Amino acid sequence: MALSRTIVIAGAGIGGLTAALALAARGFRILILEKAERLEEAGAGLQLSPNASRVLIDLGLQPRLAPHLMTPDAVSIMSARSGGEVIRLPLGIAGEFHAAAPYWLIHRADLQSALLAEVNNHPGIELRLGCQFEDFDVHSTDVVVGHRKGVAREHEPALALIGADGVWSAVRQQLFPDTQAEFAGLIAWRGTIDARQLPRELTPHRVQLWMGPKAHLVAYPMSSGKQINVVAIMPGAWNRPGWSAPGDPAEIKNHFAASRWPDNARLMIGAVDDWRRWALFTMRDGGVWHKGPVALLGDAAHAMLPFAAQGAGMAIEDAAVLAKCCGEFIDDPANIAVALQRYAMMRRSRVGRVQRTARQSGQIYHLRGPMALARDLTMRALGAPRLQARQDWIYDWKL
Ligand SMILES: Cc1cc2nc3c(=O)[nH]c(=O)nc-3n(C[C@H](O)[C@H](O)[C@H](O)COP(=O)(O)OP(=O)(O)OC[C@H]3O[C@@H](n4cnc5c(N)ncnc54)[C@H](O)[C@@H]3O)c2cc1C
């Protein structure tokens, strides 16, 4: 690989793969190091709003994604207090926004497979699986990236290193050793249900968001409507790193029974056979993302609470902005650090605002008693158009 245009990306998650495609489209050669031997995702769904779908469409991914996409017609906000719908926010005809990009629901594995297929087809990208990033050394003209495959340790000289290695990022650990992800005191429980198991009224073409006392529940169709993705967020003290630890169904059933959730919500909880749980870790907003020729992207930079459904969306936006900034320096590689600084400057305030929005949304969803009643009445009084307009700044984003 020619040194002058080689960028190493640590991590082949949604952020790392999208960054590889976006950077390669600007003429860089990309080496992706991924510690997993195989890229496989736990069964889970993703909501991709127009700000993210637009980037994927621009990268040419729509044909590969099309067979796996669902475009919901609305988000239905439900209250555990009343057991009914508080308000329905239409997402437009077939999920097309005035922002002229679709709102998609997709299985995470399908998105990752489509990205992977594009990466494997691109002559300018090399993906090394089972290859763990270990450390880096910055020199005057390059950054040397140390990685390990089994017992073999190797070094790769590169123009820049991008840490897209997730919330427990080893790149961040070396770049900013004092900056750690923090446990949010919340656990995400995730599972899928065969849609045929549920009554029709519980499998609409919509995202259902149930707000309840100190917990909330999100359910939506994916895999062409064959499956329902269910996510429940509850407080908890268990805080092991990882994405896919088995969860005891009795624990979640008891939580939803004890706090008197309505039958419909409990039916969905009861229909999941295989619960997986993830402790939610977040990065503080306003942190630093870059130093010299090394920068962070996605969860490594800004892991956030999932309550705005924007974690992957922000990683995808990061990838597009990073590629644009680096592209401006393709003939001036000596100044790649300036490009990375620009990237961080262009992203930090927007991502910080999304992080705050996600936190505030969680507080609102989890209200109890009279505060929950006040919330439901306020949402109804505001009405769908005004509530929707509050999302415009997220969804209308364009590069
Ligand atoms: C419950 C829940 C629901 C969510 N729902 C949504 C949603 O609806 N919409 C949305 O946009 N986002 C959602 N998110 C957030 C989204 O999943 C993440 O923000 C996104 O996956 C982050 O992508 P990433 O590429 O930054 O990191 P990751 O997906 O974590 O990828 C990091 C990769 O780096 C690899 N790696 C780690 N260390 C090393 C190393 N040393 N060397 C080499 N490779 C390494 C890992 O194996 C992994 O493949 C949700 C998150 C949760 C917890």
The ligand as a Tripos MOL2 file, in Angstrom:
@<TRIPOS>MOLECULE
LIG
   53    58     1     0     0
SMALL
NO_CHARGES

@<TRIPOS>ATOM
      1 C1        -30.0930   -0.4780   23.0090 C.3       1 LIG1
      2 C2        -29.4890    0.3030   21.9060 C.ar      1 LIG1
      3 C3        -30.2820    0.6940   20.8350 C.ar      1 LIG1
      4 C4        -29.7370    1.4660   19.7960 C.ar      1 LIG1
      5 N1        -30.5620    1.8540   18.7770 N.ar      1 LIG1
      6 C5        -30.0600    2.6890   17.8280 C.ar      1 LIG1
      7 C6        -30.8970    3.1660   16.7720 C.ar      1 LIG1
      8 O1        -32.0760    2.8440   16.6750 O.2       1 LIG1
      9 N2        -30.3470    4.0360   15.8500 N.ar      1 LIG1
     10 C7        -29.0290    4.3960   15.9280 C.ar      1 LIG1
     11 O2        -28.5890    5.2050   15.0790 O.2       1 LIG1
     12 N3        -28.2060    3.9230   16.9080 N.ar      1 LIG1
     13 C8        -28.6840    3.0860   17.8600 C.ar      1 LIG1
     14 N4        -27.8590    2.6140   18.8390 N.ar      1 LIG1
     15 C9        -26.4420    3.0170   18.8740 C.3       1 LIG1
     16 C10       -25.5570    2.2520   17.8890 C.3       1 LIG1
     17 O3        -25.7320    0.8850   18.0280 O.3       1 LIG1
     18 C11       -24.0820    2.5910   18.1530 C.3       1 LIG1
     19 O4        -23.9670    3.9660   18.3980 O.3       1 LIG1
     20 C12       -23.2500    2.2290   16.9230 C.3       1 LIG1
     21 O5        -23.3300    0.8500   16.6700 O.3       1 LIG1
     22 C13       -21.7780    2.6010   17.1370 C.3       1 LIG1
     23 O6        -21.0220    2.1800   16.0270 O.3       1 LIG1
     24 P1        -19.4370    2.2000   16.0770 P.3       1 LIG1
     25 O7        -18.9880    1.7370   14.7480 O.co2     1 LIG1
     26 O8        -18.9620    3.5110   16.5960 O.co2     1 LIG1
     27 O9        -19.0240    1.1510   17.2110 O.3       1 LIG1
     28 P2        -19.2560   -0.4260   17.2930 P.3       1 LIG1
     29 O10       -20.4700   -0.8370   16.5430 O.co2     1 LIG1
     30 O11       -19.1590   -0.7780   18.7400 O.co2     1 LIG1
     31 O12       -18.0100   -1.0610   16.5140 O.3       1 LIG1
     32 C14       -16.7100   -1.0930   17.0460 C.3       1 LIG1
     33 C15       -15.9270   -2.2000   16.3480 C.3       1 LIG1
     34 O13       -14.5570   -2.1010   16.7620 O.3       1 LIG1
     35 C16       -14.0700   -3.4120   17.0220 C.3       1 LIG1
     36 N5        -12.9370   -3.2870   17.9470 N.ar      1 LIG1
     37 C17       -12.9750   -2.9430   19.2660 C.ar      1 LIG1
     38 N6        -11.7340   -2.8860   19.7640 N.ar      1 LIG1
     39 C18       -10.8770   -3.1740   18.7370 C.ar      1 LIG1
     40 C19        -9.4620   -3.2790   18.6210 C.ar      1 LIG1
     41 N7         -8.6510   -3.0510   19.6780 N.pl3     1 LIG1
     42 N8         -8.9230   -3.5980   17.4170 N.ar      1 LIG1
     43 C20        -9.7150   -3.8290   16.3410 C.ar      1 LIG1
     44 N9        -11.0860   -3.7500   16.4040 N.ar      1 LIG1
     45 C21       -11.6430   -3.4370   17.5810 C.ar      1 LIG1
     46 C22       -15.2630   -4.1500   17.5850 C.3       1 LIG1
     47 O14       -15.1120   -5.5610   17.4710 O.3       1 LIG1
     48 C23       -16.4000   -3.6010   16.7040 C.3       1 LIG1
     49 O15       -16.5460   -4.3610   15.5180 O.3       1 LIG1
     50 C24       -28.3680    1.8310   19.8550 C.ar      1 LIG1
     51 C25       -27.5500    1.3980   20.9090 C.ar      1 LIG1
     52 C26       -28.1080    0.6490   21.9280 C.ar      1 LIG1
     53 C27       -27.2300    0.2140   23.0760 C.3       1 LIG1
@<TRIPOS>BOND
     1     1     2 1
     2     2     3 ar
     3     2    52 ar
     4     3     4 ar
     5     4     5 ar
     6     4    50 ar
     7     5     6 ar
     8     6     7 ar
     9     6    13 1
    10     7     8 2
    11     7     9 ar
    12     9    10 ar
    13    10    11 2
    14    10    12 ar
    15    12    13 ar
    16    13    14 ar
    17    14    15 1
    18    14    50 ar
    19    15    16 1
    20    16    17 1
    21    16    18 1
    22    18    19 1
    23    18    20 1
    24    20    21 1
    25    20    22 1
    26    22    23 1
    27    23    24 1
    28    24    25 2
    29    24    26 1
    30    24    27 1
    31    27    28 1
    32    28    29 2
    33    28    30 1
    34    28    31 1
    35    31    32 1
    36    32    33 1
    37    33    34 1
    38    33    48 1
    39    34    35 1
    40    35    36 1
    41    35    46 1
    42    36    37 ar
    43    36    45 ar
    44    37    38 ar
    45    38    39 ar
    46    39    40 ar
    47    39    45 ar
    48    40    41 1
    49    40    42 ar
    50    42    43 ar
    51    43    44 ar
    52    44    45 ar
    53    46    47 1
    54    46    48 1
    55    48    49 1
    56    50    51 ar
    57    51    52 ar
    58    52    53 1
@<TRIPOS>SUBSTRUCTURE
     1 LIG1         1 GROUP 0 **** ****
